């Protein structure tokens, strides 16, 4: 529909859109922009950012560089839109037609946005590469593209505004670059460091939400929220309104144009800030693991809190110089606590306190038990929370960012403590941890320290006669041979309803002496395997289970790396999806485990059908490469962890250890018994990532600790926290790289194993010579003996060359794959852009010839 004054507003937008899109599609500048943008992005992702070093199948390496590359290239694309020097006939005609300036601005932005979205689509080769290299979170990848699209189109709106207000292309580029750079810098934590005082620093911190990069990263993480949509919509609307205002004076010039533009920009910015601040915090969670969705168990705990429960967050919000990563984590913590309080039906009150060291806010934080943490700048901050209800209280002394994936679990654990009438008691029967160790972290068992967060834990020496009274769960860890009195005490605890967790290891690396005797189920109850057998789980002895399909790379003493089948990473296909204890787990690491014969329904973790086994004593004398090359599959899948439920019959029925007056013949409840054929899996090197600060909380390497705590929760009769803990964020490694490292031909593996065996044997004999001659080292041996030693080592040269050659071929296979992937990505994006340009040019030629 048209009027005598011109087309309607929607029709005008459509006309401008088609016209501007045609101009951009046929412009050489667009092709140059696409080629330069894609080459720069691929180069930054793969060469500068070293995509493979991150070992993460996600878009994060690309998205980290995208805002800064767009900061330069998008102003270059938009600078010719409305500048006077670039007004060709068509643009001049467009501005002189009776079209609303707002329609010109919107139509031009829509056309540029289409070009940018097409350009973003040309990064599809990277997405295909990620899908080929690993198993990424598809929802998070889709969110990454949505966040990137929001950022690009908002940048183009700013570029149009700069083009409208400038008199030259250079001026338009400079203005757009300055505006976008200022917006990007609001999210930089360095602003707080240059603040002269705390009030100015707090003002800078408040500007963080003005950064497009900040909101893009939130969306790209898989959290689509109304606040982000309002921010980008506000930035686009404000920029287009500014463009309209700048285009209007070109038709009806006036002295008030600049004033109106400035006032409008200020009011628009204030409106965006108010809308974003007042918007609900709820978000649509697009991640596969539901990372940003509260667990139903958390909501149940919150709904069951007593009236008047409180959570107080103490953190140094206005302290200058706090790193931006800490501030972002603090915002996430506050958002989670606020959300839980809002979903508690008024039972939980949340309050945030600005606790600055040396200020009035320090004393309440210290009384609450919040820890004062030093910063690299020399300052210190508070960042913790207290949970109180009546006379019950607990504290998270510091919200360590490395426990981000366990944030909801940590909060829920403390909230659950306000509800429990008593703390569950857990007894750990083990020779590996001294009973006097109050923290249980000295031997590499930080998992026991985690256990103490929610349970009353007692370390019980393996030589004890009986368990303490009143235990809700019993853990037998690396204590295979126990006194019959202790075995009877454990049996009766199970009969009374306590859960049992048995970790039995055919090759315990922490205590090699434990390998001297091997437990086997027998007719009498002599060791812990006999007790398991009476409950329905049979331990298969000293056979160490391996599976090349699950093998992980392991380095030997000479730092040679190869796939070791007896160290296995279990993924979703090998972990039970139906049992509550394991349903949410995705990544488990077991170290030379044993196996069980158990009902299929009780299996928690099992290998593939290509598993094999070898005696643990044989592995003791072999290097990882030798053991790997000698591995042969056979026997089908093995169960390495199982759970059976009662009621159970006592293993000691009719035995003299069973006094008639106290003996329980059958369990009264359906207690749970877990068996796992490994102890090393729970040690710090295999369960936690390495860290440089021994005082900082450790970050889980995988789901091992989650499985351990889930088993305890189930064994102790609980269950509220299992689903929360199982929702730890899964890693998405580049599994294809590890597969290529494992794809060494059989003849190479055999040659390397034989060569390494000969080298090990000769070096072992040489190393024994000084002791046999009663001297300190080889230099003190007679000259003829030293000559013979050198001859032996010279004779090993061919073997060493064989090992180096095989290792080099293995490395080359990985490097060839890396080089091909990088080259393909550097070429694929520009090739798609060229193909698209050729397609558009061909259509234009056909249209002219008609």
N, C-alpha and C positions, 0 to 999 in steps of 0.2 A: 504494500500500500504506500502511495506517495502523496505528497501535498504540493501545492504550488511552490513552496519554499524548498522542496527537496525531499529525498526519501525519508522514511521513518528511521528511528534510531537503530533498531536491529538490522534493517536492510542496509543502512549506512555502514555498520560494523562489518557485515558480510561482504560488502563491496570493497571496503578498505582491506579486509583480510585477504580476499582473493588477489587483489592488486599487489599488495605487499609480498604475499607469498610467491607470486609469479616473479617479482623483482628479485627476491632473495634466491629463488631456485635457479634463476638464469644468471646470477651474478658470479663472476669469477672469485670475488672476495669470499663468498660463502664456501666455495670449494677449498680455497686457501685456508680459511678458518678451520674447516673440518679436518683437513690433513694435518695442520699444525697442532690442533687441539688433541687429536688422537695419538699422534706420534709423541707429543710431550707427556700425555697421560700414561701411555704404555712404557715409555722410557723411565718415567719416575717410579712406576709400580714395580717393574722387573729389575731395573739396573740400579737406580738410586735407593729404592726401598728394599731391594733384595727380597722379592716375593717368597722365594723358597726358604729363606732363613727363618721366617716366622712360623713355618710348618702349620699353617692355619688355612683351611679351606673356606675362605670367606672373602667378601669384597672389601674388607677393612683396609688392606694395603692401597687399593685404588681410591677409596673414599677419603683416606688421609691426605692425599695430594689434590683431589678434585677441586676443593674450594680455592686453593691458591692458584691453580692453573686457570680456573674459570675467572678468577679475579683479573687476570691479564687479558685473556682472549675474548671474553664476552664484551667488554667495552669496545674492543676493536671491531667486533661484528656490528654493534649498535651505533657506532659513532657517525655513520653516514646517513642515518635515518631521516633527520630533520635539519641538519646543519646547512646554512645558507650556501656555502661554497659547493656543496654537493647536490644542489637542487637541479636535477635534470628536468627535462620537459614534463615527464610524467609526474615527478614529485611536485613540481610547481603547479601543474594542473590540479593535483590532488588537494593542495592547500588553498587553491582559489575556488574550488567547487563549493557549492552550498552544503557542505557536510559538517556536522557538529564536531568541534575539536575533540570532544571526548570519544566519539566514534573513531576518529582517526587514531587516537592514542591506543584504544582497546584493540582495534583491528590490526595495527602494527605490532602490538605485543603478542597477539595470538599467532600472527604469521611467524614472528621470530621464535616463539615458543615451540611451534611445530618443527622448525629447523633444528632447534636445540634438542628436542626429544628424539628426532631422527638421528642426530649425531650421537646422543647417548645410547641409542639402540645399536650403533656401530661398535660398542664395546662388548657386544654379545660374545665374541671369541674368548674374552676373559672369563665370562660366566661359564661357557662351555669347557674351558680349561679347568676351572675349579671343579665342575661336576665330574670331569674325567680323572682328576688327581685325587679327589677325596669324596666324602659324603657330607656336603655342607647342609646347613639349615636352610631349606628352601624358603621358608617364611621370612627369615632374616635377610636372605639375598633379595627377595622381592621388596622388602622394606628399604633395603639399601638403595635400590633403584628409585623408589618413591621419594625418599629423602633427597637423593641427587637431583631428581626432576624438579622438586620444589625449589631447591637452591638455584638451579640454572635459570628457571623462568623468572624468579624474583630478581636475580642479577640482571637479566635482560630488561626488566621493567625499569630498574635504576639506570641502565645504559640509555634507554629511550629518553628518560628525563634529562640526562646530561646532554644528549643530542639536541633536545628541544631548547635548552637554555643557553647552549654554547653558540658561538658565531663561526666556529671552525671545527674541522674534524679532530685536530690536535687538542683543542680545548675540550671537546666532548669526551675524548678518551681520558684526558687528565682529570676532569671533574668526576667521571664515573669511577675511575681508579681510586681517587681520593675518598669518595663516599663509601665504596665497598671496602676499602682498606680500613677505614675508621670503624665500620660495622664489624669487620672481622676482628679487629684489635680489642673490641669490648669483651671478647671471650678469652683474652690472653691473661694469664695469671701474673704476668710481669707488671701490669698496671698497679696491682696492689703493692708491689715491692717499691715503687717509686713514690708512693703516697707519703706526704709529710706527717700525717697523723692518722689515728684510727678512724675518725669520722670520714675523712676523704677516702681512706681505703674501703670503708663500708659502702661509700657511694660507688666506687669502681666495681665492687663486687655485685652491686645491684644492676650494673650495666651488662652483666654476663648474658642475661636473657635477650639482649638486643643483638646478639651475634647470630647470623644465619647458620654459621658452622655449628653452634651449640644445638640448635633445633634440628639441623640435618642429622647430627650424630644421634640424637635421641630417637628420631624416626628410623634411622638406619639400623639401630640396635634391635628393632622389631617392636617398638612401642609407638603405635599410632595414636596420638592424643589430640584432643580438641585444641589444646593450647598451641601446639605446633601449627595446626591448620590455621588458627586465627592469626598467628604471627606472620606466616608467609602470605596469607590473604591480605593482612593489613599492610605489609611492606609493598606488595604489588599494587593494592588500591591507592596507597599514598603516593607511590611513584607515578602511577597513571594520572591521578588527579593533578600532581605537579606538572606532568607533561601537558595535560589539557590546559592548565593555567599558563604555561609557557607558550603554547601555540596560539592562545587567544590574542595576545598583544600583536602578533604578526598580522592579524586582520583588523582588530580594533585597538590600536595602541593607546595606552593611557598611562598617566603618572602613577596610578595606584596599583599597577600590576605587580610590581616587585613586593610591595607591602602585603598585598593579598596572598601572594605565593608564600611568603615567609610565615605569615600568621597561620595559613592553612597547613603548612608543614608541621609547625609546632603543635597545633591542635590535633592533627592526624597522629603524630607520634604519641601524644598523651592518650588519645583514644585507643591506640594499639596496646599501649602498656596497660591501661585499665582493663581492656578486654581480656588480655592474656592473664593478668593477675587474678581476675575474677572468675575465670573459666574453671570448671570442675577438673580435678586431677585424674579422673578415670581415663583409662587408655584401652585401646583394642590391642591385645597381645597377639602378634603374628608369629612368634617364635615357636618352633616345634616342641620345645621343652616347657612352654608356657612360663617363661622366665619372669614375666611381669604380672602374673596373675596370682592372687592370694590362694593358697591351698585351702580346700574345704576344711582340713584339719585345723589350720590357723583360725579360720572363722569359728569353728566349734569351740576352740580354746577361748577365743575372745568372748563368745556368747556365754561361756560358762564361768567367767570371772565374777568374783563378788562385787557388789556395788561399791564404788569409791576406789577401785584400783587405779593406780597412777603409773605413768611412765614419764620420767623427766629426762630430757635430752640436754646434756651439758656440752656445749662446744664453743670454741673461741671464734665466733662468727665474725666479729669486727676486728680481729687481730690482723695487722698488715703482714703481708709476705707469706700468707698460707698458700701452698701450691694449689693450682686450679684443680688438679686431680682430686685432692682432698676435699675441696669445696664441692665438687660435683658429687663425690661419695656422700658427703654430709647432706646434700640436698636429697639424695636418694634415700638415705636413712630417715630423714625427717618426713619425707613423703610416705614411706612405708609405715612409720609409726602413726602418722596422721590418718592414713587409710584404715589401719587396723582399729584405731580408736573410733573412727567414724562408723565402722561396721560392727561395733561391739554393743550396740543398743544402749549407749549411755553408761555402760559399766566401766569403761576405761577412759580416763582423762589423760590427755597428752599436753605437755607444756615444754616449750623450748626455752633454754636459758643461755644467755651470752656470757660464757665464763672465760674471762681474760686473766691469765696469770698475773698476780700482783694487784688485782682489782677486788671490789667487793664480791664479785661473782665467783672468786676462787674458793672461798670457804665452803659454800654449799656443795660444790663439785667434789672437794676433798672429802667432806663428810659422807657423801654418797658412795665413795670408793672409786671415783673416776681417776684414772691415771694421768699424770702430767707427762706428756710425750715431747721429747726434744725435736727441733727442726734443724735442717742442715744449715739454716741461716744463723743458728745460735739461740734463737728464741725457743719457746715451748708453747704447747697448746693443750687444751682439754677437748676430748671428743669421745664421750661415753654416755651411758644412760643408766638410770636406776629404776627398778621396778618394785613397787610397794603395794601392799594390801594389808591393812591392819598391822599386826606384828610381824608379818612376813615380808622379806625384801631380798632382792638379788641385784647384781650389778654387772654390766658389760663395761669393764674398765676402759676399753679402747676399741673403736670400730675400725679394725684393720682392713684396708682396702683389698688386701690379698685374700680376704675371706668374703669377698663380695658375693660369690655364688652361694654362700651359706648364711647370708644375712637374714633371710626369713626364718631359717632354722634356729639361729642364735636367739633371735627375738622371741620366737615361739617357745623355745626351751625355758627362757626366763619367765614368760607369762604362765606356762604350765606349772612352774614351781610355785606360783601364787595360788594355784587351785588344789594341788596335791595335799592330802592330809598328812602324808609323811613321805620322805624321800626313799625310793626303792633302794634296797641293799644288794650289792653284787659282790661275790667273792671270786677272786682270781687266784687259782691254784697254779703256781708256776715256779720253776727254779731259775727263771731268767731275770726276775726283778726282785731285788732285795725287799723284804717286808718293811724295812725301815725307810724306804724311799717314799717320801711324802708326796712327791709329784709324779713319780713313775716316768720321768722323761730322761733319766740319765743313761739308760741303756738303749736309747733310740725308740722308745715306746711312747711317743707323744699321743698315740691313740688312747692310751690309758688316761692321759691328762684330759683328753676330750671327754672321756667317759665320766670323769669326776665332775664335769660341768652340771650333770643332771642326776648323778647317782652317788650314793654312799658306798665307796669302793674299799674293799679290804684285800690286801695282798697276803695270801696264805702260802707259807713255805710248802714245797712239794713233799717234805718228809713228815708233815704233820699227821696226826692220828685221826682228826675229825674236823669238820667244818664248824664255823660259828653258827649259833642259832639265828633263826629269823631271816635267812637269805632268800631273796626273791629270784635270783639267778646265779648260776655257777659257771665260771669259765675255766676250763682246763687247757692251759696253753703250754705246749712243749713239755708236759709232765706225763710221759707215757707210763712209766712204772711207778705206781703208788702203793702204799701199804694197803693191805686188805681192809684194815679199819677205815682208811680214808675212802676207799672205793665203796665200802658199805655206807659211809656217811653221805657220799654223793648220791648213791642209789636212793637212800631214804629221803634226801632233800627233794629228789624228783618225785618220789611218791607223795610228798606233802604238797606238790604243786609248783615247785621251783623249776625254772627252765635250765637247760644244760647246753653249753657250747663247748665242743671239743675241737681243738686245733692239734692235729697229729701230723708229723712231718717225716717223710722218709729220708730227707737230707736237710737237716737244719743248719743253715750257714752261721747263725749266731752262736751255736754251741755244737761244733763238730763232734765232740765226745759223745753226744747223744746218739750217734750212729752206730755205736759199738754193739747195741742190742736192738733187734727188730721185733716189734710186737706183732703177733698174729692172734686172731680169735681162736679160743680153745674151749674145751669142755668145762674148764674151771674158770673162775673170775680172778685172773692174776694181774691184768693190766687194763688200761682204759679201753682198749679195743674190745675186750671181752664184754665190758659194760655196754658199749655201743651195739655189739652183736645181739645182746639180749633185748635191745630196744628196736632192732630191725635194720641196723646199718652195719654191714660187714666191711672192715678195713682189709685192703688187698696186700698188705705187707710193704716190703721195702722197694717196690717197683716205682720208679719215678716216671711220671707221665709226660710225654712230649707231643707236640703237634706242629709240623712245619707251617701249616696254614695260619697258625696263631702266633708264630715265632716273632720275637722282637730282636732288633740289633743289639749285640752285646760285644764289648771290647775285652780282649784278653790282656795279659800282663804287658805285651808289647804294643798295646793300643791298636791292634788290628781289629776291625769291626766286622762282624758277620751275624747272620740270623741264627739265633740259638733256640732250637725247638722246645727246650725244657723251661724256658722263660716265656710265658704265654700271656698275650693280651686278649681278653675275652670281650667280644662285642655283644650287641643286642641279640644276635642269632644264637649265642651260646648261653645266654642268661635267661632264666625263667621269666616269662612275661605274665604269668598267672599268679605267682606268689607275691604277697604284699611286700615281703622283705626285699625282693629283687626287681619288682615290676618297673620301678623308675630308674634302674641303674643301666648304664650304657658302656662303661669302661672299667674293667677289672684286670689287675695284673697279679698273676700267681707265679711263684718262683719254685721250680722243681717240685711240683705237688705230687702227692699220692692219690690213690683212687679208692672208690667204695663200690660195693655191690649193694644197691638199694632199689626199692620200688620206683618205677619210672615217674610216678606222680610226685615223689619226694625230691627229685633232682632239682637243684638250684642252679648249678653251673656244670656244663658238660662240654667236652671237646667236640671236634668234628669227627666224622667217620674215619679220617686218615690219621688218627692218633697212633702212637706207639708207646713203648715203655722200655726202660732199662734199669738194672739194679743200681741203687744209689751208690754202692761202693765202687762200681766201675767208673762212674762219672767223677769220683773224687780225684782220680789220677789222670784225667783227661783235660786238655784245654777246651775252651768253648768250640773252637773250629774243628778239633778232632771229634768231639762228641756230636757236633752237628753233622759232620760228614759221615759218621757211622750210624746216624739215626735211620731206622727203617720203620715205616708204619705197619700196623697189624693189630688185629684184635677188636677193631671198631671203636666207637665212641666210648669215652670214659667219663664217669661221674666224679667230679672232684669236690663237690660240695652238695650236701643233702640235708633235708629237714624232715623229721617224722614227728607226728603228734600222738599224744596219749589218748586214752588212759593206757598206762604201762603196768606190766606185772613186775614185781621186784626180781632182780637178778640174784638175790640171796635167799630165796625161799628155802627153808629147811636147813640153812647153814648155821653153824654155831655162832657166827657173828651176829645173828638175828635174835636178840632176846625176845622171848614170847610176849612180854608185857608191853613192849614199845614198838615192836616190829610192825611195819605197814606192808601188807602183802600186795596191795594194788593202789595205784594212784587214784586220788579222788577227783581229779580234774584233768583237762586235756592240756597238760604242760607240753612244751615244745623242746625237742632235742635236735641240735644242729651239729653237723660234723663237716669239717673242712680239712682237706689233706695238705695243709701248709701252715706254717707259722711265720715264715719270712715275709709273707704278703703284708703283714701289719707293721713291719719295721719302718722307721722313718725314711730310709733311702728308697723304699719301694712304694710308700704311701703318700709321701709329702715331697713337694718341690724343694730344691736346694735354696738356702738363704744365707745371706752374709751377716745378718743381725741375729745373734742367738737369742735375744730377748723378745723379738717380734713373733707374733703368732704365725704358725706354719700354714701354708696354703696346700690343700690336698692336690696331689699329682693326678689322681684318678678317683674312682668311686670306692676304693678299698675301705677307707674309714667310714664312709656312709654305710657300706654293707655290714661292717663290724658293729656299728652303733644300732643299725636296724635289727640285727640279730639279738642284741642285748635288750632292746626295747620290746621285741616280741617275746623273748625268753622271760623277761620280768613281768609279763602280763599286760604291758601297755600296747600302744599302737598309734596314738595321736600324732607322734612326731615322725613316724616312719615315712609317710608320703611326703612330708615337708623335706626331710633330709635327703630323700631319694631324688629330689628335684634339683640337685646340684647341676650347674651348667656343664653340659657335655663339651668336650673338646672335639674339634673336627680336624684331625691331622691330615696331611697329604699322604694317604696310604699308598698311592701308586709309587711313590719314591721308595718306600720300604719294600714293596713287592719287587721292584726292579733289582734292589740290592739282594733279594733272596733268589733271584732267577739265574744264579750261576749254573752253568752246565755241570752235569754229574761228574764228567771226567776231570774238570777243574777242581771240583770239591774234593774228589778222591786224591788228586795229585797234591793239593795243598795239605790235606790231612796227613798223608804219608810223610811229606817233607817236614811238617811241623812235629810229627812224632819223632822222627830221627833227630831233629835239632834239639828237642826237649830231652831226649835220652842222652845225647852226648854232653849237653850242658849240665845235666844232672851229675854225670860221672865226673866232669871237670870240677864242678863245685864241691864235690866230696873229697877231692885230693888234699887240700890244705889240712882238713881235720884228720885224715888218715896219716899224714906225715907229721902231725902235731905242730903245725905252723899256723900263722895268722892268715896269710893270703898267698896267692900264687907266686908273687915276686920272691918269696923266700924258698921256693922249691929249687932243687938242683937244675943246672942249666939244661941237661939232657931231657929232664921231665918237662921243663918249660917249652923246649923245642917240640917235644911230642904233642903238648897241648896245642901249640900253634898249628901243627900239622893237622890235628883233628879239626880245629876250627876252619882251617883252609879247605879241608875236605867237605865242610858243610856249605861252602859257597854256592854250589849248584842248587842245594835245597833252599837256601835263603833267596836265591834268584827266582826259584819257582814260586815261593810264597809271595814275593814282591810282584811278580808278573800277574799272578791270579788276583791279588788285591788291586793292582792297577787296572785290570780288566773290569773288575767290579766297580771301581770308581768311575772308569770311563763310561760304563753303561749308564750310570746315573748322570754324568756330565753331558753325555750325548742327548739324553732325554731332556735335560734342563735347557741345553742350547737350542734344541728344536722347538721346545715350547716357547722360549723367549723370542726366537726369530719369527715363529708363526704369529705371535701376538703383536709384534712390532709391525708386521706386514699386513695382517688380516684387517685391522680397522681401517687404515688408509685405503686398502684395496676395495673394501665395501663402499667407502665414500666415493672413490673414482667410478666404481660400477654404477652407483646411484646417479652421479653427475652425467655419465654417459647415457643412462636411461632417460633422464630429463631432457638432455639435448636431442636425443632421437625423437622423443615425443614432440618437441618443439619444431623439429624439421618436418615431421609428418603433418603437423597442424598448418604450417606455412604452405606446404605443397598442395593442400586440399583446396 
